[in-house]
Amino acid sequence: MTPLEYGNLIRSGLKMTSVTLTGDEIVNRTNEVLPIVEGKINEKDNLGRSILGVIGFADFEDGGREYPFPSDLLNKIIGVEVKLSPTEGWMELESFDLSNYTRTTDESTIVSQFKGKPQYDIFRESLWIYSDTITNVAEGNKGLKLWYLGEFKRLANVTEASVHMETAPTGEADEQNFKRGIPKSIQYWLVRYIRKEIKEENEIALTEYETNIWNHLDDIISKLNPVDTKQVVEYKRPSFADYSNHGFDL
């Protein structure tokens, strides 16, 4: 559904009461509970990775070993793959801790030590690649692939009538940090959750569903299908130089 439909559904469930909700209240309440939903998903490790998993691609830079990325991406990395030359296939990198490395980090030493066994490290909010010489440096080649645990995109307003909430945002790194869209089943749970919160605050009787709202979320998460839930995005590394219920019974 669109944010406009989402806001209207929440309000329609409260129409027999004297409660009124502003768009900002709906937005704020929704965005406050989304991290809790993500936490419950992540409790189920494999399922969480499937539902919130994101695959990102970035270009290599000639001579580049350091690739700055947002810290909220770096601390959720699941895996890193590289294609070091235009003719090579993809190689999976092992995690590496520079504190356990006893040699220098000049290019020739890195190549001699990590040729055939590329690794990566995360240091000063950057991804560091230790490998053979990187020659896949043409713009658009996308030789760096990141697998990481994303987040649901946050609600910006309840006036948008064209872009659906399940649509993943795309673009540069400042656009929602490449969060993925919210699955439809969770959208409808959010509608009921917001209604429940408002009813409780105004001492209005809850429905059976609302009384057991968190059990219903657990059930939804257990049934979420991981198919077609990974989004693919492209990164540009920062320059160092500068009313229908749609079949749901509400």
DATAQUI-V717277 format. One record per pair of residues at least 12 apart in sequence whose C-alpha atoms are under 6 Angstrom apart, sorted by the first residue. I is the first residue (numbers start at 1). J is the second residue. D is the distance in whole Angstrom. If there is no record, write none. Layout:
i->I j->J d->D
i->I j->J d->D
//
This chain:
i->1 j->164 d->5
i->1 j->165 d->6
i->2 j->161 d->6
i->2 j->163 d->6
i->2 j->164 d->4
i->2 j->165 d->6
i->3 j->158 d->5
i->3 j->160 d->5
i->4 j->158 d->5
i->4 j->159 d->5
i->4 j->160 d->5
i->4 j->161 d->5
i->7 j->158 d->6
i->9 j->243 d->6
i->10 j->191 d->5
i->23 j->158 d->6
i->27 j->155 d->6
i->31 j->154 d->6
i->50 j->226 d->5
i->51 j->226 d->5
i->51 j->229 d->6
i->52 j->149 d->6
i->52 j->150 d->5
i->53 j->148 d->6
i->53 j->149 d->5
i->53 j->150 d->6
i->53 j->230 d->5
i->54 j->147 d->6
i->54 j->148 d->6
i->54 j->150 d->6
i->54 j->230 d->5
i->54 j->231 d->5
i->55 j->146 d->6
i->55 j->147 d->5
i->55 j->232 d->5
i->56 j->145 d->6
i->56 j->146 d->5
i->56 j->232 d->6
i->56 j->233 d->5
i->56 j->234 d->6
i->57 j->142 d->6
i->57 j->144 d->6
i->57 j->145 d->5
i->57 j->234 d->5
i->58 j->142 d->5
i->58 j->144 d->5
i->58 j->234 d->6
i->58 j->235 d->5
i->59 j->142 d->4
i->59 j->143 d->6
i->60 j->137 d->5
i->60 j->143 d->6
i->61 j->137 d->5
i->62 j->137 d->5
i->65 j->128 d->5
i->65 j->129 d->5
i->66 j->127 d->6
i->66 j->128 d->5
i->67 j->126 d->5
i->67 j->127 d->5
i->68 j->125 d->6
i->68 j->126 d->4
i->69 j->126 d->6
i->71 j->125 d->6
i->76 j->148 d->5
i->76 j->149 d->5
i->77 j->148 d->4
i->78 j->147 d->5
i->78 j->148 d->5
i->79 j->147 d->5
i->80 j->93 d->6
i->80 j->145 d->6
i->80 j->146 d->5
i->81 j->93 d->6
i->81 j->145 d->5
i->82 j->143 d->6
i->82 j->144 d->5
i->83 j->143 d->5
i->84 j->134 d->5
i->84 j->135 d->6
i->84 j->136 d->5
i->85 j->135 d->5
i->85 j->136 d->4
i->86 j->136 d->5
i->93 j->118 d->5
i->93 j->119 d->5
i->94 j->119 d->5
i->95 j->119 d->6
i->95 j->120 d->5
i->96 j->119 d->6
i->96 j->120 d->5
i->96 j->121 d->5
i->97 j->121 d->6
i->111 j->131 d->6
i->111 j->132 d->5
i->114 j->131 d->5
i->115 j->131 d->5
i->115 j->132 d->4
i->118 j->130 d->6
i->118 j->131 d->4
i->150 j->179 d->6
i->151 j->179 d->5
i->152 j->179 d->5
i->152 j->180 d->5
i->152 j->181 d->6
i->152 j->182 d->6
i->153 j->179 d->5
i->153 j->180 d->6
i->153 j->181 d->6
i->165 j->181 d->6
i->165 j->182 d->6
i->166 j->181 d->4
i->166 j->182 d->5
i->166 j->183 d->5
i->167 j->181 d->5
i->168 j->180 d->5
i->168 j->181 d->4
i->196 j->210 d->6
//
